[in-house]
Amino acid sequence: MVDLKGQYLKIKNEVNDSIAEVIESSAFINGPKVKQFQHNLENYLSVKHVIPCGNGTDALQIALMALGLKPGDEVITANFTFIATVEVVALLGLKLKLVDVDPDTFNLNIKQVEEALTPATKAIVPVHVFGQGANMEEIMRIADEKNLFVIEDTAQAIGADYTFDNGTKKKLGTIGTVGCTSFFPSKNLGCYGDGGALYTNDDVLAEKIRQIANHGSKVKYFHDEIGVNSRLDSIQAAVLNVKLNYLDDYIAARQKAADYYDAAFKNHPNITIPIRNKQTTHVFHQYTIKVKNIDRDGLKEFLNENDIPAMIYYPYPLHLQNAYKYLGYKENDFPVTEELSKVVLSLPMHTELSEDQLKFITDKVLEYAGK
């Protein structure tokens, strides 16, 4: 699904030199490379504050903690997402409110967000799934009207732009109260281990996030908040510093591969290609098709047999997972999410895909699906 080795070989000398600088300095924790990456990412995103942390899940948890949410406060988010988005809500004793998604964009259904609102609602967590933005224009309208926090889960969409109706353009993750991202190796901007970050334009919130991520401490051995230990180590920052310079090129390569897939499948009656929302660029963390009148699991197995590592994101809805049965949801409560879990299939998507590889992949899909 991701050719990390091929990507590394193109930037090998830069990465190796950057890592060697960390080892030579022995500043392994919160060293100059971390501060340099923080500054560089702030410039790239045009955001006042980037706070690096240990991973994307930590970023989400720290955001909720920094906003002062208390047990019983309601948090609305999408059912069609990776478990980390809801996991942190449950861990903090907050009340999780799931909503269904749009069948075309896979992002939050705005009408259902509005229907889910109650006096106890304190935050909305839009997930920019697969690399394309949720409807932030409407989400921010709702948040402003109801005085709600917006925590953007941008783990799959770093680098994507969102254009508002008035022409204003911002990077996803910098629109809401706070943005969260992951630098897991397979992400569009990935390190060689675990890593994450939060970003915000709010000075007070940024200071609180830094404090919580550092054991609730501003001054060593003095703790004003209950915090956690979550930090991006200097070696990961060294890798990210190099790769950030290539992020726009990586996005362009993914978009080019997506264009090839689109052209191959666009006229097939039983394959639906990803929707391109006009308000947001799609950075294609995943290229996800929907199939009908085709055995999706059979297609996945056929591709795997031909050394094509197709994947299903996400095969089993969150509301039916054993860990979340306490929420009281049941089968058929989220018809779109439940249907998507049966028909979506993600094809290989990364920066190193050659035209020969893309032709082989698309030919095999069409061989199974019928032309």
C-alpha positions in Angstrom: 0.0 0.0 0.0 2.9 2.4 0.7 6.5 2.1 -0.8 8.4 3.7 2.1 11.7 2.1 0.9 11.4 3.6 -2.5 10.6 7.0 -1.1 13.5 6.8 1.3 16.0 6.0 -1.4 15.3 9.3 -3.2 16.1 11.3 -0.1 18.5 8.9 1.6 21.5 11.3 1.9 19.4 14.1 3.3 17.6 11.9 5.8 20.8 10.2 6.9 22.7 13.5 7.4 19.8 14.9 9.4 19.6 11.9 11.6 23.4 11.9 12.0 23.2 15.5 13.3 20.9 14.4 16.1 23.2 11.5 17.0 26.2 13.7 16.9 24.5 16.4 19.1 23.0 13.7 21.4 20.0 16.1 21.9 17.5 13.2 21.5 14.5 14.8 23.3 13.2 18.3 22.5 16.4 19.1 20.7 17.0 21.7 18.0 15.6 19.5 15.3 12.2 19.4 17.1 12.1 23.2 17.3 13.2 23.5 13.7 10.5 21.2 12.5 7.9 23.0 14.7 8.9 26.3 13.1 8.9 24.9 9.6 5.5 23.3 9.9 4.1 26.5 11.3 5.3 28.3 8.2 3.9 25.6 5.9 0.5 25.6 7.5 0.4 29.4 8.1 -0.6 28.7 11.7 0.7 30.5 14.9 1.5 27.4 17.0 2.5 23.8 16.2 3.0 21.6 19.3 4.7 18.3 18.4 3.7 15.2 20.4 4.1 11.4 20.6 1.4 10.3 18.1 -1.9 11.3 16.5 -4.0 9.6 19.2 -2.1 11.6 21.9 -2.8 14.7 19.9 -6.6 14.1 20.0 -6.5 13.3 23.7 -4.4 16.4 24.6 -6.7 18.6 22.6 -9.8 17.4 24.5 -8.0 17.8 27.8 -6.7 21.3 27.0 -10.2 22.5 26.1 -11.3 21.6 29.6 -14.0 19.1 28.6 -15.5 17.2 31.6 -17.2 13.8 32.0 -20.7 14.0 30.5 -19.8 16.7 28.0 -20.9 15.5 24.5 -18.6 15.2 21.6 -20.0 14.6 18.1 -17.9 12.8 15.5 -18.2 10.5 12.5 -18.9 6.8 12.7 -16.8 6.1 9.6 -13.3 6.6 11.0 -10.3 4.9 12.7 -10.9 3.9 16.3 -8.5 6.5 17.7 -10.9 9.3 17.0 -13.5 7.9 19.4 -11.1 6.1 21.7 -9.9 9.3 23.3 -13.4 10.6 23.9 -14.3 7.4 25.8 -11.0 7.4 27.8 -11.8 10.8 29.1 -15.3 9.9 30.2 -16.9 12.2 27.7 -20.2 11.3 26.1 -19.6 10.1 22.5 -22.3 11.0 19.9 -21.7 9.3 16.6 -23.3 10.5 13.4 -23.5 9.0 9.9 -21.5 10.2 7.0 -22.2 11.4 3.5 -22.2 8.4 1.1 -20.1 10.3 -1.5 -17.5 12.1 0.5 -17.4 9.7 3.5 -17.2 12.8 5.7 -19.6 14.1 8.4 -23.3 14.4 7.4 -24.1 18.0 8.3 -27.8 17.5 8.7 -27.2 14.7 11.2 -24.7 16.8 13.1 -27.4 19.4 13.6 -29.9 16.7 14.7 -27.4 15.3 17.2 -26.9 18.6 19.0 -28.1 18.9 22.6 -27.4 21.4 25.4 -24.7 19.1 26.6 -22.8 19.2 23.2 -19.4 20.9 23.6 -17.4 19.8 20.6 -17.4 18.5 17.1 -14.6 16.4 15.7 -14.7 16.4 11.9 -12.4 13.7 10.4 -10.9 14.6 7.1 -11.1 11.0 6.0 -8.9 9.6 3.2 -7.4 13.0 2.5 -10.4 15.2 1.7 -11.9 17.9 3.9 -15.2 17.7 5.7 -17.6 20.5 5.1 -15.8 23.0 7.3 -17.9 26.0 6.1 -21.0 24.4 7.7 -19.3 22.9 10.6 -17.8 26.3 11.6 -21.3 27.9 11.1 -22.8 25.4 13.5 -19.9 25.8 16.0 -20.1 29.6 15.9 -23.9 29.5 16.4 -23.8 27.0 19.3 -20.4 28.2 20.8 -18.8 24.8 20.3 -15.2 23.7 20.0 -14.0 22.2 16.7 -11.2 19.6 16.8 -10.0 18.7 13.3 -8.7 15.2 12.9 -6.3 15.8 10.1 -4.3 12.6 10.3 -5.1 11.7 6.7 -5.2 15.2 5.2 -2.1 17.2 6.1 -1.4 19.7 3.3 -4.9 19.8 1.9 -6.4 23.2 1.3 -10.0 24.3 2.0 -11.6 27.2 0.2 -14.6 29.0 1.9 -17.4 30.6 -0.1 -15.9 34.0 0.3 -12.7 32.9 -1.3 -10.6 32.5 1.9 -8.3 29.6 1.7 -6.8 27.7 4.7 -5.0 24.5 5.3 -7.1 21.8 6.8 -6.4 21.5 10.5 -6.0 25.3 10.9 -9.7 26.2 10.6 -11.2 24.9 13.8 -10.2 25.5 17.4 -7.4 23.0 17.2 -6.1 20.6 14.6 -4.5 17.2 15.2 -2.4 15.1 13.0 -0.3 11.9 12.9 3.1 11.3 11.5 2.7 7.5 11.4 5.1 6.2 8.7 2.3 5.5 6.1 0.9 9.1 6.4 1.4 11.6 3.6 3.9 13.2 5.9 5.3 10.3 7.9 8.3 9.8 10.1 10.2 6.5 10.8 8.4 5.7 14.0 5.5 7.4 15.9 4.8 11.1 16.0 2.1 13.6 16.0 1.3 17.3 16.4 -1.4 19.8 17.4 -1.9 23.2 15.8 -3.8 26.3 16.7 -3.9 30.1 16.4 -5.0 30.5 20.0 -2.1 31.6 22.2 -3.6 30.6 25.5 -4.7 27.2 24.2 -1.3 26.6 22.7 0.4 27.2 26.1 -2.1 24.8 27.8 -1.4 22.1 25.2 2.3 22.4 25.7 1.8 22.2 29.4 -0.4 19.1 29.3 1.9 17.3 26.9 4.7 17.9 29.3 3.3 16.3 32.5 1.1 19.4 33.1 4.2 21.4 33.8 5.6 24.7 32.6 8.5 24.7 35.1 10.2 21.4 35.8 8.9 19.7 39.0 6.0 22.1 39.3 2.7 20.8 37.9 -0.3 23.0 37.5 -2.4 20.6 35.3 -2.9 16.9 35.1 -0.9 16.0 32.1 0.6 13.3 30.0 4.1 12.5 28.7 3.9 13.0 24.9 6.7 14.3 22.8 8.2 13.9 19.3 11.7 12.7 19.6 14.5 14.5 17.8 15.3 11.7 15.3 11.7 11.6 14.1 11.8 15.4 13.8 15.0 15.1 11.7 13.2 12.8 9.3 10.1 15.1 9.1 12.2 18.2 8.5 13.5 16.6 5.3 10.2 15.2 4.2 8.3 18.4 4.8 10.3 20.0 2.0 8.8 17.3 -0.4 5.2 17.3 1.0 3.7 19.2 -1.9 5.6 17.0 -4.4 4.3 13.9 -2.6 0.7 15.3 -2.8 1.1 15.9 -6.5 2.4 12.4 -7.1 -0.6 10.9 -5.2 -3.0 13.1 -7.2 -1.4 12.0 -10.4 -1.9 8.4 -9.4 -5.5 9.1 -8.5 -6.0 10.7 -11.9 -4.8 7.5 -13.5 -7.2 5.4 -11.4 -10.1 7.8 -12.2 -9.5 7.5 -15.9 -9.4 3.7 -15.7 -12.6 3.3 -13.7 -14.8 6.3 -14.5 -17.0 4.6 -17.0 -17.4 1.3 -15.2 -21.0 0.8 -14.2 -20.2 -1.0 -11.0 -17.2 1.0 -9.7 -17.6 4.5 -8.1 -14.5 6.6 -8.0 -13.8 9.1 -5.2 -15.7 12.3 -5.3 -13.6 15.5 -5.7 -15.2 18.1 -3.5 -14.7 21.6 -5.1 -14.2 23.3 -1.7 -11.2 21.1 -0.7 -8.2 19.6 -2.4 -7.9 15.9 -2.1 -4.4 14.7 -1.0 -5.3 11.0 -1.4 -4.0 9.4 1.7 -6.2 6.6 0.4 -7.7 6.0 -3.0 -11.0 4.4 -2.1 -13.6 3.0 -4.6 -17.1 1.7 -4.0 -18.3 -1.4 -5.8 -21.7 -2.8 -6.5 -22.7 -6.1 -8.1 -19.1 -7.2 -7.4 -17.9 -9.4 -4.6 -15.8 -6.8 -2.8 -14.1 -9.3 -0.5 -13.5 -11.6 -3.5 -11.9 -8.7 -5.4 -9.6 -7.9 -2.5 -8.5 -11.5 -2.3 -7.9 -11.7 -6.0 -5.8 -8.5 -5.9 -3.8 -9.8 -2.9 -3.2 -13.1 -4.8 -1.7 -10.9 -7.5 0.6 -9.1 -5.1 -1.6 -6.0 -5.0 -2.2 -5.1 -1.3 -5.7 -3.7 -1.4 -7.2 -2.8 2.0 -10.6 -2.2 3.5 -11.0 1.0 5.5 -13.1 0.3 7.6 -14.5 -3.2 7.7 -16.7 -3.0 10.8 -18.5 0.1 12.0 -17.5 1.6 15.3 -21.1 1.5 16.8 -21.1 -2.3 16.5 -17.6 -2.9 18.0 -17.7 -4.7 21.4 -16.0 -1.9 23.2 -18.7 0.6 22.2 -21.8 -1.4 22.8 -22.3 0.6 26.0 -23.4 3.5 23.7 -26.6 1.7 23.0 -26.5 1.8 19.2 -27.7 -1.1 17.2 -27.5 -2.5 13.7 -29.2 -0.2 11.0 -28.8 2.9 13.2 -26.1 4.2 10.7 -27.1 2.9 7.3 -24.5 4.7 5.2 -21.6 3.7 7.4 -22.8 0.1 7.5 -23.2 0.0 3.7 -19.7 1.6 3.2 -18.2 -1.1 5.3 -19.4 -3.6 2.8 -18.5 -1.9 -0.5 -15.4 0.2 0.0 -11.9 -0.9 -1.2 -8.7 1.1 -1.0 -6.1 0.5 -3.7 -2.3 1.1 -3.4 -1.6 4.8 -3.1 1.8 6.3 -2.5 4.4 8.6 -4.0 6.4 5.9 -5.9 3.6 4.4 -8.1 4.8 4.0 -11.7 2.6 4.0 -14.7 3.4 0.3 -15.2 2.3 -0.5 -11.7 -0.9 1.5 -12.0 -1.7 -0.2 -15.3 -1.2 -3.6 -13.7 -3.4 -2.7 -10.7 -6.2 -1.3 -12.8 -6.0 -4.1 -15.3 -6.4 -6.6 -12.5 -9.4 -4.7 -11.0 -11.1 -4.6 -14.4 -10.3 -8.3 -15.0 -12.2 -9.3 -11.9 -14.9 -6.7 -12.2 -15.5 -7.2 -15.9 -15.1 -4.4 -18.4 
